[in-house]
Amino acid sequence: MHYLSINKKDYSQLCQKRTPPTKFVKSLPMAFLIGGSICAIGQLLIFFYQFLEFSEKDAYALASCTIIFITAVLTGLNVFDNVAAIAGAGTLVPITGFANSVASPALEFKTEGFLLGVGAKMFVIAGPVIVYGDLASVIYGIIIYLFNM
């Protein structure tokens, strides 16, 4: 088979043959348990900061910052990637997934220095998410504005 002249049907069969099967029965409960645990930890942090008499708004911000910090530290210690291998999509809870997507490239390119390594490569993965998320929010805002005229 010549791969440069492969048709769509043959390509699809080749992909199906080469792609490892999804362990759906195992990955779904683990994603639910670990993702739910991350969310529960976030809620416990909110309660903790409110117990320390921070306002509700400040407690939410502090809990978010704490989760981002913990995720970055665990990414640096290569623990987060091991948890993600078990949890799958459960670690993509937006705040932990985003923190990991910023910390991972920063660690990977630290040997190239702070400016051209860490600074330039830190948002390689997270950058498109920020750009398209902002773009989507602007489009959504315009649509809402037009419907409310």
DSSP file (Angstrom, degrees, kcal/mol; ACC not computed):
  #  RESIDUE AA STRUCTURE BP1 BP2  ACC     N-H-->O    O-->H-N    N-H-->O    O-->H-N    TCO  KAPPA ALPHA  PHI   PSI    X-CA   Y-CA   Z-CA
    1    1 A M              0   0    0      0, 0.0     2,-0.6     0, 0.0     5,-0.1   0.000 360.0 360.0 360.0 128.7    0.0    0.0    0.0
    2    2 A H    >   -     0   0    0      1,-0.1     3,-1.0     3,-0.1     0, 0.0  -0.837 360.0-155.4 -93.6 117.6    1.4    3.4   -1.0
    3    3 A Y  G >  S+     0   0    0     -2,-0.6     3,-0.8     1,-0.3    -1,-0.1   0.675  86.7  63.3 -72.7 -18.4    0.6    5.9    1.8
    4    4 A L  G 3  S+     0   0    0      1,-0.2    -1,-0.3     0, 0.0    -2,-0.0   0.741 109.9  38.7 -78.2 -20.4    0.8    9.0   -0.4
    5    5 A S  G <  S+     0   0    0     -3,-1.0     2,-0.3     2,-0.0    -1,-0.2  -0.129  83.5 140.1-119.0  37.9   -2.2    7.8   -2.6
    6    6 A I    <   -     0   0    0     -3,-0.8     2,-0.1    -5,-0.1    -3,-0.1  -0.603  44.6-134.1 -83.8 139.2   -4.4    6.3    0.1
    7    7 A N     >  -     0   0    0     -2,-0.3     4,-2.4     1,-0.1     5,-0.2  -0.389  27.3-101.7 -87.9 172.1   -8.1    6.9   -0.1
    8    8 A K  H  > S+     0   0    0      1,-0.2     4,-2.5     2,-0.2     5,-0.2   0.867 119.2  51.9 -63.4 -38.5  -10.3    7.9    2.8
    9    9 A K  H  > S+     0   0    0      2,-0.2     4,-2.2     1,-0.2    -1,-0.2   0.936 112.8  44.1 -65.5 -46.5  -11.7    4.4    3.4
   10   10 A D  H  > S+     0   0    0      2,-0.2     4,-2.4     1,-0.2    -2,-0.2   0.891 113.5  51.8 -65.3 -38.7   -8.3    2.8    3.6
   11   11 A Y  H  X S+     0   0    0     -4,-2.4     4,-2.5     2,-0.2    -2,-0.2   0.912 109.1  50.3 -63.6 -42.3   -7.0    5.6    5.8
   12   12 A S  H  X S+     0   0    0     -4,-2.5     4,-2.3     1,-0.2    -2,-0.2   0.911 111.6  47.8 -62.6 -42.8   -9.9    5.2    8.2
   13   13 A Q  H  X S+     0   0    0     -4,-2.2     4,-2.0     2,-0.2    -1,-0.2   0.892 111.1  51.4 -65.1 -39.5   -9.3    1.5    8.4
   14   14 A L  H  X S+     0   0    0     -4,-2.4     4,-2.0     2,-0.2    -2,-0.2   0.911 110.6  48.7 -63.3 -42.9   -5.6    2.1    9.0
   15   15 A C  H  X S+     0   0    0     -4,-2.5     4,-2.0     1,-0.2    -2,-0.2   0.916 111.0  49.6 -63.6 -43.5   -6.4    4.5   11.8
   16   16 A Q  H  < S+     0   0    0     -4,-2.3    -1,-0.2     1,-0.2    -2,-0.2   0.871 112.0  49.0 -63.9 -36.1   -8.8    2.1   13.5
   17   17 A K  H  < S+     0   0    0     -4,-2.0    -1,-0.2     1,-0.2    -2,-0.2   0.870 117.1  40.4 -70.2 -37.0   -6.2   -0.7   13.3
   18   18 A R  H  < S+     0   0    0     -4,-2.0    -2,-0.2    -5,-0.2    -1,-0.2   0.694  94.9  91.8 -87.2 -20.4   -3.4    1.5   14.8
   19   19 A T  S  < S-     0   0    0     -4,-2.0     3,-0.1    -5,-0.2    -4,-0.0  -0.615  79.3-123.5 -80.6 127.6   -5.4    3.3   17.4
   20   20 A P        -     0   0    0      0, 0.0    -2,-0.1     0, 0.0    -1,-0.1  -0.407  35.3 -99.9 -68.1 146.7   -5.4    1.6   20.8
   21   21 A P        -     0   0    0      0, 0.0     2,-0.3     0, 0.0    -5,-0.0  -0.339  36.8-110.5 -67.0 146.9   -8.9    0.8   22.2
   22   22 A T        -     0   0    0      1,-0.1     2,-1.5    -3,-0.1     3,-0.2  -0.595  14.3-139.0 -77.6 135.2  -10.4    3.1   24.7
   23   23 A K     >  +     0   0    0     -2,-0.3     4,-3.3     1,-0.2     3,-0.5  -0.512  40.4 161.4 -91.4  66.4  -10.7    1.7   28.2
   24   24 A F  H  >  +     0   0    0     -2,-1.5     4,-2.1     1,-0.2    -1,-0.2   0.861  65.7  54.5 -58.8 -43.4  -14.1    3.3   28.6
   25   25 A V  H  4 S+     0   0    0     -3,-0.2    -1,-0.2     1,-0.2    -2,-0.1   0.856 119.5  33.7 -63.8 -35.1  -15.3    1.1   31.5
   26   26 A K  H  > S+     0   0    0     -3,-0.5     4,-1.4     2,-0.1    -2,-0.2   0.869 118.2  50.5 -86.3 -40.3  -12.2    2.0   33.6
   27   27 A S  H  X S+     0   0    0     -4,-3.3     4,-2.6     1,-0.2     5,-0.2   0.852 103.0  58.2 -73.5 -34.4  -11.6    5.5   32.5
   28   28 A L  H  X S+     0   0    0     -4,-2.1     4,-2.2    -5,-0.3    -1,-0.2   0.948 109.1  42.2 -63.5 -50.3  -15.1    6.9   33.0
   29   29 A P  H  > S+     0   0    0      0, 0.0     4,-2.9     0, 0.0    -1,-0.2   0.895 115.8  50.4 -64.2 -36.6  -15.4    6.1   36.7
   30   30 A M  H  X S+     0   0    0     -4,-1.4     4,-2.8     2,-0.2     5,-0.4   0.908 110.3  49.5 -67.0 -40.4  -11.8    7.3   37.3
   31   31 A A  H  X S+     0   0    0     -4,-2.6     4,-2.2     1,-0.2     5,-0.3   0.917 114.1  46.6 -61.7 -42.5  -12.5   10.6   35.5
   32   32 A F  H  X S+     0   0    0     -4,-2.2     4,-2.3    -5,-0.2    -2,-0.2   0.934 116.0  43.9 -64.5 -47.5  -15.6   11.0   37.6
   33   33 A L  H  X S+     0   0    0     -4,-2.9     4,-2.0     2,-0.2    -2,-0.2   0.936 120.3  38.3 -67.2 -47.8  -14.0   10.2   40.9
   34   34 A I  H  X S+     0   0    0     -4,-2.8     4,-2.3     2,-0.2    -3,-0.2   0.921 118.9  47.5 -73.4 -42.5  -10.8   12.2   40.4
   35   35 A G  H  X S+     0   0    0     -4,-2.2     4,-2.0    -5,-0.4    -2,-0.2   0.916 114.4  47.9 -61.7 -42.2  -12.5   15.1   38.7
   36   36 A G  H  X S+     0   0    0     -4,-2.3     4,-2.5    -5,-0.3    -1,-0.2   0.870 109.7  53.1 -64.5 -36.8  -15.1   15.1   41.4
   37   37 A S  H  X S+     0   0    0     -4,-2.0     4,-2.6     2,-0.2    -2,-0.2   0.891 107.1  51.7 -65.4 -39.7  -12.4   14.9   44.1
   38   38 A I  H  X S+     0   0    0     -4,-2.3     4,-2.1     2,-0.2    -2,-0.2   0.927 112.2  46.3 -62.0 -43.9  -10.7   18.0   42.6
   39   39 A C  H  X S+     0   0    0     -4,-2.0     4,-2.2     2,-0.2    -2,-0.2   0.893 111.6  51.2 -65.2 -39.6  -13.9   19.9   42.7
   40   40 A A  H  X S+     0   0    0     -4,-2.5     4,-2.5     2,-0.2    -2,-0.2   0.895 108.5  51.6 -64.5 -40.0  -14.6   18.7   46.3
   41   41 A I  H  X S+     0   0    0     -4,-2.6     4,-2.4     2,-0.2    -1,-0.2   0.909 108.6  52.4 -62.3 -41.1  -11.2   19.9   47.4
   42   42 A G  H  X S+     0   0    0     -4,-2.1     4,-1.9     1,-0.2    -2,-0.2   0.917 110.0  47.7 -59.7 -43.3  -11.9   23.3   45.8
   43   43 A Q  H  X S+     0   0    0     -4,-2.2     4,-2.3     1,-0.2    -2,-0.2   0.892 110.1  52.1 -66.3 -39.1  -15.2   23.5   47.7
   44   44 A L  H  X S+     0   0    0     -4,-2.5     4,-2.6     1,-0.2    -1,-0.2   0.884 107.8  52.5 -63.1 -38.1  -13.4   22.5   51.0
   45   45 A L  H  X S+     0   0    0     -4,-2.4     4,-2.7     2,-0.2     5,-0.2   0.898 107.7  51.5 -63.7 -39.6  -10.8   25.3   50.3
   46   46 A I  H  X S+     0   0    0     -4,-1.9     4,-2.2     2,-0.2    -2,-0.2   0.945 111.5  46.6 -61.3 -47.1  -13.7   27.8   49.9
   47   47 A F  H  X S+     0   0    0     -4,-2.3     4,-2.4     1,-0.2    -2,-0.2   0.904 112.0  52.3 -60.2 -41.5  -15.2   26.7   53.2
   48   48 A F  H  X S+     0   0    0     -4,-2.6     4,-1.6     2,-0.2    -2,-0.2   0.932 110.8  45.6 -61.5 -47.5  -11.7   26.9   54.8
   49   49 A Y  H  <>S+     0   0    0     -4,-2.7     5,-2.2     1,-0.2    -1,-0.2   0.852 112.9  50.4 -68.1 -33.0  -11.1   30.4   53.6
   50   50 A Q  H ><5S+     0   0    0     -4,-2.2     3,-1.7    -5,-0.2    -1,-0.2   0.873 106.4  55.9 -69.7 -35.2  -14.6   31.5   54.7
   51   51 A F  H 3<5S+     0   0    0     -4,-2.4    -2,-0.2     1,-0.3    -1,-0.2   0.850 101.6  57.2 -61.8 -34.2  -13.9   29.9   58.1
   52   52 A L  T 3<5S-     0   0    0     -4,-1.6    -1,-0.3    -5,-0.1    -2,-0.2   0.310 126.7-107.2 -79.2  10.2  -10.8   32.2   58.3
   53   53 A E  T < 5 +     0   0    0     -3,-1.7     2,-0.3     1,-0.3    -3,-0.2   0.752  68.8 148.4  70.3  30.0  -13.3   35.0   57.8
   54   54 A F      < -     0   0    0     -5,-2.2    -1,-0.3     1,-0.1    -2,-0.0  -0.642  55.5-100.1 -81.2 152.0  -12.5   36.0   54.3
   55   55 A S     >  -     0   0    0     -2,-0.3     4,-2.7     1,-0.1     5,-0.2  -0.235  33.4-106.6 -65.5 163.8  -15.4   37.3   52.3
   56   56 A E  H  > S+     0   0    0      1,-0.2     4,-2.1     2,-0.2     5,-0.2   0.914 121.8  49.8 -59.3 -43.6  -17.2   34.9   49.9
   57   57 A K  H  > S+     0   0    0      1,-0.2     4,-1.9     2,-0.2    -1,-0.2   0.912 113.3  45.6 -62.0 -44.3  -15.6   36.6   46.9
   58   58 A D  H  > S+     0   0    0      1,-0.2     4,-2.9     2,-0.2     5,-0.2   0.863 109.2  55.9 -68.2 -35.7  -12.1   36.5   48.4
   59   59 A A  H  X S+     0   0    0     -4,-2.7     4,-2.4     2,-0.2    -2,-0.2   0.905 107.6  49.1 -63.4 -41.1  -12.6   32.8   49.4
   60   60 A Y  H  X S+     0   0    0     -4,-2.1     4,-2.2     2,-0.2    -1,-0.2   0.926 113.4  46.5 -62.8 -44.5  -13.4   31.9   45.8
   61   61 A A  H  X S+     0   0    0     -4,-1.9     4,-2.5     1,-0.2    -2,-0.2   0.920 113.7  47.9 -65.0 -44.0  -10.3   33.7   44.5
   62   62 A L  H  X S+     0   0    0     -4,-2.9     4,-2.4     2,-0.2    -1,-0.2   0.883 110.7  51.4 -65.5 -38.3   -8.0   32.2   47.2
   63   63 A A  H  X S+     0   0    0     -4,-2.4     4,-2.3    -5,-0.2    -1,-0.2   0.914 111.0  48.6 -64.3 -42.2   -9.3   28.7   46.5
   64   64 A S  H  X S+     0   0    0     -4,-2.2     4,-2.4     2,-0.2    -2,-0.2   0.932 112.5  47.8 -62.3 -46.0   -8.7   29.2   42.8
   65   65 A C  H  X S+     0   0    0     -4,-2.5     4,-2.5     1,-0.2    -2,-0.2   0.889 111.3  51.3 -62.3 -39.4   -5.2   30.5   43.4
   66   66 A T  H  X S+     0   0    0     -4,-2.4     4,-2.8     2,-0.2    -1,-0.2   0.916 110.5  47.7 -64.8 -44.0   -4.5   27.6   45.8
   67   67 A I  H  X S+     0   0    0     -4,-2.3     4,-2.5     2,-0.2    -2,-0.2   0.901 112.2  49.8 -65.2 -40.6   -5.6   25.0   43.3
   68   68 A I  H  X S+     0   0    0     -4,-2.4     4,-2.4     2,-0.2    -2,-0.2   0.928 112.8  47.4 -62.1 -44.8   -3.5   26.6   40.6
   69   69 A F  H  X S+     0   0    0     -4,-2.5     4,-2.5     2,-0.2    -2,-0.2   0.934 112.7  47.8 -62.0 -47.8   -0.5   26.6   42.9
   70   70 A I  H  X S+     0   0    0     -4,-2.8     4,-2.8     1,-0.2     5,-0.2   0.912 112.4  49.8 -61.5 -43.1   -1.0   23.0   43.9
   71   71 A T  H  X S+     0   0    0     -4,-2.5     4,-2.3     2,-0.2    -1,-0.2   0.915 111.1  48.9 -62.7 -43.2   -1.4   21.9   40.3
   72   72 A A  H  X S+     0   0    0     -4,-2.4     4,-2.3     2,-0.2    -2,-0.2   0.907 113.1  47.2 -64.0 -41.6    1.8   23.7   39.2
   73   73 A V  H  X S+     0   0    0     -4,-2.5     4,-1.8     2,-0.2    -2,-0.2   0.934 113.2  47.9 -65.2 -45.4    3.8   22.2   42.1
   74   74 A L  H  <>S+     0   0    0     -4,-2.8     5,-2.5     1,-0.2     6,-1.6   0.848 111.0  51.9 -65.1 -33.3    2.4   18.7   41.3
   75   75 A T  H ><5S+     0   0    0     -4,-2.3     3,-1.4    -5,-0.2    -1,-0.2   0.922 108.9  50.5 -65.5 -43.8    3.2   19.2   37.6
   76   76 A G  H 3<5S+     0   0    0     -4,-2.3    -2,-0.2     1,-0.3    -1,-0.2   0.819 111.1  48.1 -63.2 -31.6    6.8   20.2   38.5
   77   77 A L  T 3<5S-     0   0    0     -4,-1.8    -1,-0.3    -5,-0.1    -2,-0.2   0.393 113.3-120.5 -88.4   2.7    7.2   17.1   40.7
   78   78 A N  T < 5S+     0   0    0     -3,-1.4     4,-0.5    -4,-0.2    -3,-0.2   0.708  85.3 113.2  63.2  23.6    5.8   15.0   37.8
   79   79 A V     >< +     0   0    0     -5,-2.5     4,-2.2    -6,-0.2    -4,-0.2   0.842  66.3  58.1 -87.2 -39.9    2.9   13.8   40.1
   80   80 A F  H  > S+     0   0    0     -6,-1.6     4,-2.8     1,-0.2     5,-0.2   0.888 103.8  52.5 -61.3 -40.0    0.1   15.5   38.2
   81   81 A D  H  > S+     0   0    0     -7,-0.3     4,-1.7     1,-0.2    -1,-0.2   0.866 108.6  50.8 -64.6 -35.5    0.9   13.7   34.9
   82   82 A N  H  > S+     0   0    0     -4,-0.5     4,-0.9     2,-0.2    -1,-0.2   0.893 112.0  46.7 -67.7 -39.7    0.8   10.4   36.8
   83   83 A V  H >X S+     0   0    0     -4,-2.2     4,-3.0     1,-0.2     3,-0.6   0.907 110.7  53.3 -66.1 -41.6   -2.6   11.3   38.2
   84   84 A A  H 3X S+     0   0    0     -4,-2.8     4,-2.5     1,-0.2    -2,-0.2   0.833 101.5  59.6 -63.9 -32.3   -3.8   12.4   34.8
   85   85 A A  H 3< S+     0   0    0     -4,-1.7    -1,-0.2     1,-0.2    -2,-0.2   0.838 115.3  35.4 -64.2 -31.7   -2.7    9.1   33.3
   86   86 A I  H << S+     0   0    0     -4,-0.9    -2,-0.2    -3,-0.6    -1,-0.2   0.873 124.0  41.5 -85.5 -42.4   -5.2    7.4   35.7
   87   87 A A  H >< S-     0   0    0     -4,-3.0     3,-1.9     1,-0.2     2,-0.2   0.715  80.5-175.9 -83.2 -22.6   -7.9   10.0   35.7
   88   88 A G  G >< S+     0   0    0     -4,-2.5     3,-1.4     1,-0.3    -1,-0.2  -0.439  75.4   3.8  61.8-126.3   -7.9   10.9   32.0
   89   89 A A  G >  S+     0   0    0      1,-0.3     3,-1.7    -2,-0.2    -1,-0.3   0.619 115.5  84.5 -68.8 -12.3  -10.3   13.7   31.4
   90   90 A G  G X  S+     0   0    0     -3,-1.9     3,-0.6     1,-0.3    -1,-0.3   0.759  88.0  52.8 -62.7 -24.5  -11.0   14.0   35.1
   91   91 A T  G <  S+     0   0    0     -3,-1.4    -1,-0.3     1,-0.2    -2,-0.2   0.474  87.9  82.0 -89.0  -1.7   -7.9   16.2   35.5
   92   92 A L  G <   +     0   0    0     -3,-1.7    -1,-0.2    -4,-0.1    -2,-0.1   0.284  52.8 142.6 -86.7  12.7   -9.1   18.6   32.8
   93   93 A V  S X> S-     0   0    0     -3,-0.6     4,-2.4     1,-0.1     3,-1.2  -0.397  70.3-108.2 -48.1 125.8  -11.3   20.3   35.3
   94   94 A P  H 3> S+     0   0    0      0, 0.0     4,-2.2     0, 0.0     5,-0.2   0.714 112.0  45.3 -43.3 -43.9  -10.7   23.8   33.8
   95   95 A I  H 3> S+     0   0    0      2,-0.2     4,-2.0     1,-0.2     5,-0.1   0.898 118.3  41.3 -73.1 -37.8   -8.5   25.3   36.4
   96   96 A T  H <> S+     0   0    0     -3,-1.2     4,-2.3     2,-0.2    -1,-0.2   0.895 115.8  50.1 -75.0 -38.9   -6.3   22.3   36.9
   97   97 A G  H  X S+     0   0    0     -4,-2.4     4,-2.1     2,-0.2    -2,-0.2   0.898 112.7  47.3 -63.4 -40.3   -6.0   21.5   33.2
   98   98 A F  H  X S+     0   0    0     -4,-2.2     4,-1.2    -5,-0.3    -2,-0.2   0.923 111.5  49.6 -68.0 -44.1   -5.1   25.1   32.5
   99   99 A A  H  X S+     0   0    0     -4,-2.0     4,-2.4     1,-0.2     3,-0.4   0.903 112.9  48.0 -61.7 -40.6   -2.5   25.3   35.2
  100  100 A N  H  X S+     0   0    0     -4,-2.3     4,-2.5     1,-0.2    -1,-0.2   0.878 107.6  55.3 -66.8 -37.9   -1.0   22.1   34.0
  101  101 A S  H  < S+     0   0    0     -4,-2.1    25,-0.5     1,-0.2    24,-0.5   0.706 113.8  41.6 -71.5 -18.1   -1.0   23.4   30.4
  102  102 A V  H  X S+     0   0    0     -4,-1.2     4,-1.2    -3,-0.4    -2,-0.2   0.841 117.5  45.3 -89.7 -41.9    1.0   26.5   31.4
  103  103 A A  H  X S+     0   0    0     -4,-2.4     4,-2.3    -5,-0.2     5,-0.2   0.870 105.2  60.8 -72.5 -37.0    3.4   24.7   33.8
  104  104 A S  H  X S+     0   0    0     -4,-2.5     4,-2.4     1,-0.2    -1,-0.2   0.942 108.1  40.3 -60.5 -52.6    4.3   21.8   31.6
  105  105 A P  H  > S+     0   0    0      0, 0.0     4,-2.2     0, 0.0    -1,-0.2   0.868 112.6  57.4 -65.6 -32.5    5.8   23.7   28.6
  106  106 A A  H  < S+     0   0    0     -4,-1.2    -2,-0.2    16,-0.3     4,-0.2   0.918 111.6  42.0 -61.7 -41.9    7.5   26.1   31.1
  107  107 A L  H >< S+     0   0    0     -4,-2.3     3,-0.9     1,-0.2     4,-0.3   0.883 112.6  54.3 -70.1 -38.9    9.3   23.1   32.7
  108  108 A E  H 3< S+     0   0    0     -4,-2.4     3,-0.3     1,-0.2    -2,-0.2   0.866 116.3  35.9 -64.8 -36.3   10.0   21.5   29.4
  109  109 A F  T >< S+     0   0    0     -4,-2.2     3,-1.5     1,-0.2     9,-0.2   0.215  81.8 107.5-104.7  14.7   11.8   24.5   27.9
  110  110 A K  G X  S+     0   0    0     -3,-0.9     3,-1.6     1,-0.3    -1,-0.2   0.779  71.0  66.5 -64.6 -25.1   13.5   25.8   31.1
  111  111 A T  G 3  S+     0   0    0     -3,-0.3    -1,-0.3    -4,-0.3    -2,-0.1   0.710  92.7  61.8 -68.3 -18.2   16.9   24.7   29.7
  112  112 A E  G <  S-     0   0    0     -3,-1.5     4,-0.4     1,-0.3    -1,-0.3   0.405 119.0-103.0 -86.8   2.7   16.6   27.3   27.0
  113  113 A G    <>> -     0   0    0     -3,-1.6     5,-2.2     3,-0.2     4,-0.9  -0.212  34.1 -74.2  99.5 169.6   16.5   30.0   29.6
  114  114 A F  I  4>S+     0   0    0      3,-0.2     5,-3.1     4,-0.2     6,-0.2   0.865 124.4  39.6 -73.6 -36.4   13.9   32.2   31.1
  115  115 A L  I  4>S+     0   0    0      3,-0.2     5,-0.9     4,-0.2    -2,-0.1   0.976 129.1  24.2 -79.2 -57.7   13.3   34.5   28.2
  116  116 A L  I  45S+     0   0    0     -4,-0.4    -3,-0.2     3,-0.2    -2,-0.1   0.652 134.3  34.2 -86.3 -15.8   13.5   32.2   25.1
  117  117 A G  I  X5S+     0   0    0     -4,-0.9     4,-2.1    -5,-0.2    -3,-0.2   0.829 129.7  18.6 -97.7 -79.5   12.5   29.1   27.0
  118  118 A V  I  ><S+     0   0    0     -5,-2.2     4,-1.5    -9,-0.2    -3,-0.2   0.942 130.0  44.6 -62.3 -51.4   10.1   29.6   29.8
  119  119 A G  I  4<S+     0   0    0     -5,-3.1     4,-0.3    -6,-0.2    -1,-0.2   0.898 119.6  39.9 -63.4 -42.6    8.8   33.0   28.7
  120  120 A A  H  4<S+     0   0    0     -5,-0.9    -1,-0.2     1,-0.2    -2,-0.2   0.817 124.2  35.9 -78.9 -30.6    8.3   32.2   25.1
  121  121 A K  H >< S+     0   0    0     -4,-2.1     3,-1.7     1,-0.1     4,-0.3   0.512  87.6  94.4-103.0  -6.0    7.0   28.6   25.4
  122  122 A M  T 3< S+     0   0    0     -4,-1.5     4,-0.4     1,-0.3     3,-0.3   0.853  94.1  37.2 -58.5 -37.8    4.8   28.9   28.6
  123  123 A F  T 3> S+     0   0    0     -4,-0.3     4,-2.3     1,-0.2    -1,-0.3   0.102  79.7 113.1-105.2  23.5    1.6   29.6   26.7
  124  124 A V  T <4 S+     0   0    0     -3,-1.7    -1,-0.2     2,-0.2    -2,-0.1   0.920  94.2  24.3 -58.6 -44.3    2.2   27.3   23.7
  125  125 A I  T  > S+     0   0    0    -24,-0.5     4,-0.6    -4,-0.3    -1,-0.2   0.890 130.3  41.9 -87.1 -44.6   -0.6   25.0   24.8
  126  126 A A  H  > S+     0   0    0    -25,-0.5     4,-2.2    -4,-0.4     5,-0.2   0.747  98.1  77.1 -78.7 -23.8   -2.7   27.4   26.8
  127  127 A G  H  X S+     0   0    0     -4,-2.3     4,-2.7     1,-0.2     5,-0.2   0.918  94.0  47.1 -55.4 -51.4   -2.4   30.4   24.4
  128  128 A P  H  > S+     0   0    0      0, 0.0     4,-2.8     0, 0.0     5,-0.4   0.864 110.1  54.9 -60.3 -34.0   -4.9   29.1   21.8
  129  129 A V  H  X S+     0   0    0     -4,-0.6     4,-2.0     2,-0.2    -2,-0.2   0.923 111.0  45.0 -63.6 -42.9   -7.4   28.3   24.6
  130  130 A I  H  X S+     0   0    0     -4,-2.2     4,-2.5     2,-0.2     5,-0.2   0.943 115.4  47.1 -64.5 -48.1   -7.1   31.9   25.8
  131  131 A V  H  X S+     0   0    0     -4,-2.7     4,-2.5     1,-0.2    -2,-0.2   0.952 118.3  38.8 -61.2 -52.6   -7.4   33.4   22.3
  132  132 A Y  H  X S+     0   0    0     -4,-2.8     4,-2.5     2,-0.2    -1,-0.2   0.811 114.4  54.9 -73.4 -28.5  -10.3   31.4   21.1
  133  133 A G  H  X S+     0   0    0     -4,-2.0     4,-2.0    -5,-0.4    -1,-0.2   0.923 111.7  44.5 -65.6 -43.7  -12.0   31.6   24.5
  134  134 A D  H  X S+     0   0    0     -4,-2.5     4,-2.2     2,-0.2    -2,-0.2   0.922 113.8  50.2 -64.5 -44.0  -11.8   35.4   24.3
  135  135 A L  H  X S+     0   0    0     -4,-2.5     4,-2.4    -5,-0.2    -2,-0.2   0.920 110.8  49.2 -61.2 -44.2  -13.0   35.4   20.7
  136  136 A A  H  X S+     0   0    0     -4,-2.5     4,-2.6     1,-0.2    -1,-0.2   0.885 110.2  51.2 -63.0 -38.3  -15.9   33.2   21.5
  137  137 A S  H  X S+     0   0    0     -4,-2.0     4,-2.5     2,-0.2    -1,-0.2   0.868 109.8  49.7 -68.9 -34.8  -16.9   35.4   24.5
  138  138 A V  H  X S+     0   0    0     -4,-2.2     4,-2.4     2,-0.2    -2,-0.2   0.936 112.9  46.2 -66.5 -45.9  -16.8   38.5   22.3
  139  139 A I  H  X S+     0   0    0     -4,-2.4     4,-2.4     2,-0.2    -2,-0.2   0.921 113.7  49.1 -62.0 -43.4  -19.0   36.8   19.6
  140  140 A Y  H  X S+     0   0    0     -4,-2.6     4,-2.6     1,-0.2    -1,-0.2   0.914 110.4  51.3 -61.8 -43.1  -21.3   35.6   22.3
  141  141 A G  H  X S+     0   0    0     -4,-2.5     4,-2.5     2,-0.2    -2,-0.2   0.896 109.8  49.3 -61.1 -41.3  -21.5   39.1   23.8
  142  142 A I  H  X S+     0   0    0     -4,-2.4     4,-2.7     2,-0.2    -1,-0.2   0.919 111.0  49.8 -64.4 -43.5  -22.3   40.6   20.4
  143  143 A I  H  X S+     0   0    0     -4,-2.4     4,-2.1     2,-0.2    -2,-0.2   0.930 112.6  46.5 -61.3 -45.8  -25.1   38.1   19.8
  144  144 A I  H  X S+     0   0    0     -4,-2.6     4,-1.5     1,-0.2    -1,-0.2   0.912 112.4  51.5 -62.2 -42.6  -26.6   38.7   23.3
  145  145 A Y  H  < S+     0   0    0     -4,-2.5     4,-0.4     1,-0.2    -2,-0.2   0.918 110.3  48.5 -60.8 -44.8  -26.3   42.5   22.7
  146  146 A L  H >< S+     0   0    0     -4,-2.7     3,-0.8     1,-0.2    -1,-0.2   0.874 111.7  48.8 -65.7 -37.6  -28.1   42.2   19.3
  147  147 A F  H 3< S+     0   0    0     -4,-2.1    -1,-0.2     1,-0.2    -2,-0.2   0.745 110.5  52.0 -73.9 -22.4  -30.9   40.1   20.7
  148  148 A N  T 3<        0   0    0     -4,-1.5    -1,-0.2    -3,-0.2    -2,-0.2   0.426 360.0 360.0 -93.5   1.5  -31.4   42.5   23.6
  149  149 A M    <         0   0    0     -3,-0.8    -1,-0.2    -4,-0.4    -2,-0.1   0.499 360.0 360.0 -68.6 360.0  -31.7   45.6   21.4
